[in-house]
């Protein structure tokens, strides 16, 4: 595992564009700190400071930071599809196989890299969330601080799943730009299918089925926190209540998709004449 990971990291760090994108993908999550210090001037009457509203209290902080940090995953997605695109354009994939690397090891080297960078990003977000929470939170009991840390695990699994999908598209089309375009096409297709199901069936049934779609299931691991924030401010408004928790079956769906993406990537490479 370490040998394959080291091989892939050497390739990435020798590429200037990849180094910049990796740096950006690790730096952007720190902008969550800026969110905590954001002050909004409301028509000149008063200043609204987000950090003083209680939205960075434990355990909500885990939900809030992981949701916003996950919006920056697109930058490393470019790195993932570039890993494949560069292998084909530079003919390094053929050279790796000639040098004794099996096709299975080739795919595993990419997957290990995805896990590595997802883990580093998750540790960073965990530390950022903990620091922001300790600074702003009104609750400092250990049991409250570490409640809902499953959002951190959900963030980790979410990154791995999304980047595995990018890896599959990269293997499918061999070109970085086309692979990213396929992500957009998949997004559109999922919503078209949802619209058709809502029309033929009903909205509730369509939404339940949609939660099994690749992009939607990955997104659903960490739901938007805005309704939750509203719930804390207006507890009497029953219509804004929703289920924001991370559920085991959501993990199961996403992990199943991840395994399928990696398997299909391997099958594509195994059957392809290089």
PyMOL commands that set and color helices and strands:
alter all, ss='L'
color gray80, all
select helices_A, chain A and resi 2-13+16-36+50-52+60-70+74-89+92-98+103-136+142-145+150-173+176-200+203-210+214-220+226-233+238-240+248-271
alter helices_A, ss='H'
color red, helices_A
select strands_A, chain A and resi 39-42+46-49
alter strands_A, ss='S'
color yellow, strands_A
deselect
rebuild
show_as cartoon
